[in-house]
Amino acid sequence: MNEAAQQSASIIGARCPFENIDLALIIGDELRGASDAVIVHDRIAYSALPGFPIGAGVENAAVIIGTIDDVSTLVLHGVTTFHQTGDPSLMSGPMETLALLGANMVVMIGVAHSVNADLQSGAFVAVSDHINITGVDPLIGDTSANIDLTEAYDKRLLRRLKLAATTAVTPMMEGVLMWFSGPSWQTPAEARMARIMGADLIGWSIAPEAILARRFGLPFAAIALVTSYAAGFAGGRPSPEQTATALAANIGALKRLLKTFVRAA
């Protein structure tokens, strides 16, 4: 057990009014609008929590303690991706802290590009599995980390996400994500390879966090918001402008989905 994670769990626990944390939500800065669904009780900067990443990509990162429709919620508002630091394990401290706090479930929201013609910009996808061909793993060096990833994405939570989407009238499909390191977007040849190998999506996050959640025994689910088709696929040509447009157009639907999810049985 990591001492830094124990310290962070103690700090958060002392400021958390809830006996149990029903939902832990992980969002990157680009999806910060999703945290508006939370009624905030307290906010703790990552910089005040031992073992939490600070620096590239998480300058304003914070743990948000609050509720969504009276459901106790802890938001990790800030994700360090591999390409920002070269270290895929930097979210290990936050994930172990969630385990020490006894979080009942973890849901991550990320963005992705599509290599499936049925998944257009604005589509919400419940990630059912991932493909990692990078040779990079957040558990490298962890001698006790020979873990089974058969159900890295919790099937019960996957069903709950789809039920919530139906109730919220927000179409959602399942899909397999192929993880790439970034920061350059993939070539048309890489997009074709991903599709041939069985992927529906290409992304720079979610897979490392799924592995870490499994390492620490946390039920994990992920929602990917499609921002565009991948390069060369169905005319796709990703750009920062496309990403920003897709996020702005769908943040309201994402908040509705989260509120419906916490009420779903």
Phi, psi and omega in degrees: 000131185281130182296321180298318179296321177298318179295317180295319178298323179293318180296313181293316181301323181292337182252004182260124183276000187261143176289323179229150174259107183289317185228129168251126184245129180246122179223144174277170185298329182294342180250026185301333179298337180294332181289350175295344177287348184264131169277115192276129173264318182203162180219131181234121180295143175307325183297343179266002186241114180303136177085356177270141185290139172229152181115224189306123174083349184226032183302322182253021186291147181204155168270125179254124178256124182187205180221151167240112184050049177070007176267124182299128188223138174238120182256124168269098185265085182147123181230128174267117180269160187303318186290343180282336186225339187081005180240111182281356188259005188292342176272005180296316180301309177300321181291320177294324177299318177300320179295318180294330178280352177076034178302133183285330180200153180235128176237126177251143176239127179222179178248157183205163172254150187261140168237029177231120185301337180279350183250092182268174177306132181096352180286141171262132183233127172277115184288125182257344180188169176221161175239126179237107179249015184282338188082001180256139181216134181292351182257006177301128182097348178269105188291346181255021192253030174279085189251155179273122180256019181304320179234054177299329177254110189299123184293326179295317178291326177298316177296321181294321177298315182292324176296317179297320179296319178296316180295322181276002183053046177239101184306136179215131175247164171272155177197157177261133181255132171262125183271127172243159184284329192069183004273349176285142176287162188284155178281163175304324179294320178293323177296319177296318178301315181301317181294316181298325182277359173105009179276152172252338187223156172236132180207168182253001180220192178082306183299312179300321180292325177297319178296315180294321178298318178295322179301322184257014173070032181258125173300127191231139172221160181218141173246128175251130174263120180283125180259339177186171167288151177291164184305128176078352180265120181052038179080011183295141175211082187302148178207157176301326180294319177298318179299312181298320180295316180295320180294314181298323184284341189239002183293325178296317178296324179295319179295320177298319180297317180296318180295324178287323181299317184292339178268347184289144180277000000 
